[in-house]
């Protein structure tokens, strides 16, 4: 187990990385399946959704920490990022490798093809032990932390209600939870009442088992969540090239995408999650939150890896985001 290394400032946000990854990004000019492709360049970044969120928050000047698990055999790159960005490392160290994902970026089409590994497989006892250790860390951090971010997939063998368990314990201690996951873990966690959820269009459609191919259908699904019991306070639906939908019980806003030169779409949704948390820390309005979160996502699109430009550049982008009401 790695000794904790908190920095001078207590973390404002903790992201929970139960299934982190190393992301190997390979650029190809005109990807052709079934033949030999010559790569232009290759880059390896630490990743997994929770780590991406912490990295983007740190770039924006928010003090972040990561709790979860790392494989000892390739932990050095994670440790280097945490040290460089002053992200407090509260991870449990396990035997073996952290999973490695491959991202194929076509510089001609702008498309990214993801090859994601499932992660280490946990026996029931090992899964319970990891959850207990993570809960202990979160309990110690709760005194200073305002938000906990639960994002990403679960490794094989981890119970689908693990996020629900974390939400119940941490929100009882007065810490708000933002949830960004999919499938069975999303459905189970909603029963615990996270404060804010950020599915994408596909994840929301999967949750309701019906197509959501119009604004009316998207708003109706979001409203259904907002009037459930327990219910989140905010629902944000990321829509890729169509921007994002921001919903409260009183408002529905459409944040239009910014025209930026796309380097890689990997992690754009995670950057939006980071922008949402940064906006909630600043107690911004729904419209201002929509602008800042969209700017985070747009800024990330211009870079490989989980990184943002300087905060001033992100804020300048936010001022350019057009937000309109949705009937």
Order of alpha helices (4+ residues) and beta strands (2+ residues): beta-beta-beta-alpha-beta-alpha-beta-beta-beta-alpha-beta-alpha-beta-alpha-beta-alpha-alpha-beta-beta-beta-alpha-alpha-alpha-beta
